[in-house]
Amino acid sequence: MDKLNLGQHISKQFNEELEEVRSKVLQMGGIVEEQLLYATRALVNGDSELAAQVVHDDARVNSLEVEIDEECTRIVALRQPAASDLRLVMAVIKTITDLERIGDEAKRVAKMVVDKLDGSMRSEVRHEIEHMGGLVRQQLRMVLDAFARTDVDTAMEVVRTDEKVDDKYLSITRHLMTYMAEDAKNIPAILNILWAARAMERMGDRCENIAEYVFYLVHGRDIRHTSLDEVMSKVSKT
């Protein structure tokens, strides 16, 4: 397993500051994961109360993003971190941005529940939406674990899982396009479901982004816009 040794700093307080930042990122990730779970359940079950909880929790996510960002800015200004410490701070800043956007997408899914679906959530689509939500939650859980343990192997597994999410999104899209062709009056409600599925697909992309930040944190290499095969080749040469 490929892990990063952050080492010990002259200042014990600096160590504690870095660990506090990492802890807050994981706290933020836990709230976002719960948002995703509730948003998926709200959508497939038409549960407006659960949807309202997702929207309410968005303020907590936003507050943590601002708090962590301010702490990272303070660390850079006062501690002037170098090497792996600087990479950690940069990875944190990028990670919390993607976590906040995953929360936004979860809120978007929840708001679709408020708009009446008029019975357009057929059983096969309900099953696929639920499955897709489970895949994205798995991605998020794995990437948070990868971040916590600076584990590149787990991060790369998140990238692989994103292909399954994309495939599920295409399958849901095909089903919904067929339903719209069958009965035009259902188009507005079906579009809400389609947009919710699209939001979930974007969440998967955000998880993949965070996985790339973990790779950067460990190896100091930016692998954005790089194929998985190329990434694994870089890992084998490290």
C-alpha positions in Angstrom: 0.0 0.0 0.0 1.4 3.4 -1.0 1.3 5.9 1.8 2.8 9.3 2.5 5.0 9.8 5.6 4.3 13.3 6.7 7.1 13.2 9.2 7.6 15.2 12.3 7.9 19.0 12.5 10.0 21.1 14.8 6.7 22.7 16.0 4.4 20.3 17.7 1.7 22.9 17.3 2.2 22.8 13.5 1.6 19.1 13.6 -1.6 19.5 15.5 -2.8 22.2 13.1 -2.3 20.0 10.1 -4.1 17.1 11.8 -6.9 19.3 12.8 -7.4 20.4 9.2 -7.4 16.8 8.0 -9.9 15.9 10.7 -12.2 18.7 9.6 -12.0 17.6 6.0 -13.2 14.1 7.1 -16.0 15.7 9.2 -17.1 17.6 6.2 -17.0 14.5 4.0 -19.1 12.6 6.5 -21.8 15.2 6.3 -21.7 15.2 2.5 -21.9 11.4 2.5 -25.0 11.6 4.6 -26.5 14.2 2.3 -26.0 11.8 -0.6 -27.6 8.9 1.2 -30.6 11.0 2.2 -30.9 12.6 -1.2 -31.0 9.2 -2.9 -33.6 7.8 -0.5 -35.7 11.0 -0.8 -35.7 10.7 -4.6 -36.6 7.0 -4.9 -39.2 7.1 -2.1 -40.6 10.6 -2.8 -39.7 11.6 0.8 -40.0 15.4 1.1 -39.0 15.5 4.8 -35.7 13.7 4.0 -35.2 16.0 1.1 -35.6 19.0 3.4 -32.9 17.6 5.7 -30.5 17.4 2.8 -31.1 21.1 1.9 -30.8 22.1 5.6 -27.4 20.3 6.0 -26.0 22.3 3.1 -25.4 25.2 5.4 -23.2 23.0 7.6 -21.1 21.9 4.6 -20.7 25.5 3.4 -19.6 26.7 6.9 -17.0 24.0 7.2 -15.6 24.8 3.8 -15.1 28.4 4.8 -13.6 27.4 8.1 -11.1 25.0 6.6 -10.2 27.3 3.8 -9.5 30.1 6.3 -7.3 27.8 8.4 -5.3 26.7 5.3 -4.8 30.3 4.3 -3.5 31.0 7.8 -1.2 28.0 7.7 0.3 29.1 4.4 0.8 32.7 5.6 2.3 31.9 9.1 4.0 28.5 8.7 5.1 28.8 5.1 5.0 25.0 4.6 7.2 23.3 2.1 7.3 20.0 0.3 4.7 17.4 1.5 3.2 19.8 4.0 2.4 22.3 1.2 1.0 19.6 -0.9 -1.3 18.6 1.9 -2.6 22.1 2.3 -3.1 22.4 -1.4 -4.8 19.0 -1.6 -7.1 20.0 1.3 -8.1 23.3 -0.4 -9.0 21.5 -3.6 -10.7 18.6 -1.8 -13.1 20.8 0.2 -14.1 22.6 -3.0 -15.2 19.3 -4.5 -16.9 18.1 -1.4 -18.9 21.3 -1.2 -19.9 20.8 -4.8 -21.0 17.2 -4.1 -23.1 18.6 -1.4 -24.6 21.1 -3.8 -25.4 18.3 -6.2 -27.1 16.3 -3.4 -29.2 19.4 -2.6 -30.1 19.6 -6.3 -31.3 16.0 -6.2 -33.3 16.7 -3.0 -35.0 19.7 -4.6 -36.2 17.5 -7.5 -38.3 15.7 -4.9 -40.1 18.9 -4.0 -41.2 19.1 -7.6 -43.9 16.5 -8.1 -42.7 13.5 -10.2 -46.3 12.6 -11.0 -45.7 8.9 -10.7 -42.9 9.0 -13.4 -40.5 7.1 -11.2 -41.1 3.6 -12.6 -39.8 0.6 -10.6 -36.9 -0.2 -13.0 -35.7 3.5 -12.9 -36.1 3.6 -9.1 -33.9 0.5 -8.8 -31.3 1.9 -11.1 -31.2 5.3 -9.4 -30.9 3.6 -6.0 -28.0 1.5 -7.4 -26.3 4.5 -8.9 -26.6 6.4 -5.6 -25.0 3.4 -3.9 -22.1 3.4 -6.3 -21.4 7.1 -5.8 -21.6 6.7 -2.0 -19.1 3.9 -2.3 -16.8 6.2 -4.3 -17.1 8.9 -1.7 -16.5 6.6 1.2 -13.5 5.1 -0.5 -12.0 8.4 -1.5 -12.4 9.8 2.0 -10.6 6.7 3.3 -7.9 7.2 0.7 -7.5 10.8 1.8 -7.4 9.9 5.5 -4.7 7.2 5.0 -3.0 8.8 1.9 -3.7 5.5 0.1 -3.0 5.7 -3.6 -4.3 2.2 -4.3 -7.7 3.0 -2.9 -7.8 6.3 -4.7 -7.2 4.6 -8.0 -10.0 2.1 -7.3 -12.3 5.2 -7.0 -11.3 6.2 -10.5 -12.2 2.7 -11.8 -15.6 2.8 -10.0 -16.4 6.0 -11.8 -16.8 4.0 -15.0 -19.6 2.0 -13.4 -21.3 5.2 -12.4 -21.1 6.5 -16.0 -22.5 3.3 -17.4 -25.4 3.4 -14.9 -26.1 7.0 -15.9 -26.3 6.0 -19.6 -28.6 3.2 -18.8 -31.0 5.4 -16.8 -30.9 8.0 -19.6 -31.9 5.4 -22.2 -34.9 4.3 -20.0 -36.0 7.9 -19.5 -35.8 8.8 -23.1 -38.0 5.8 -24.0 -40.6 6.9 -21.4 -40.7 10.5 -22.8 -41.2 9.1 -26.3 -44.1 7.0 -25.0 -46.1 9.8 -23.3 -45.2 13.5 -23.9 -47.2 14.7 -20.9 -44.7 13.1 -18.6 -41.7 14.9 -20.0 -41.4 17.6 -17.3 -41.5 15.1 -14.5 -39.1 12.7 -16.3 -36.7 15.6 -17.0 -36.5 16.1 -13.2 -35.4 12.5 -12.7 -32.9 12.8 -15.6 -31.4 16.0 -14.0 -31.2 14.2 -10.7 -29.3 11.3 -12.3 -27.0 13.8 -14.0 -26.3 15.4 -10.6 -25.3 12.0 -9.3 -23.0 11.4 -12.2 -21.3 14.7 -11.5 -20.8 13.7 -7.9 -18.9 10.6 -9.1 -16.7 13.0 -11.2 -16.0 15.0 -8.1 -15.0 11.9 -6.2 -12.6 11.1 -9.0 -11.1 14.6 -8.7 -10.4 14.0 -5.0 -8.7 10.7 -5.9 -6.4 12.6 -8.2 -5.6 15.0 -5.3 -4.6 12.0 -3.2 -2.2 10.9 -5.9 -0.8 14.4 -6.0 -0.4 14.5 -2.2 1.6 11.2 -2.2 3.6 11.5 -5.4 3.7 15.3 -6.1 2.4 14.7 -9.6 -0.7 16.2 -11.3 -2.6 13.4 -13.1 -5.6 15.5 -14.3 -6.4 14.7 -17.9 -4.4 11.5 -17.7 -5.8 8.1 -18.5 -5.9 5.4 -15.8 -3.4 3.3 -17.7 -0.9 6.2 -17.7 -1.4 6.8 -14.0 -0.8 3.2 -13.1 2.3 3.3 -15.2 3.6 6.3 -13.2 2.8 4.5 -10.0 4.8 1.4 -11.0 7.8 3.6 -11.8 7.7 5.3 -8.5 
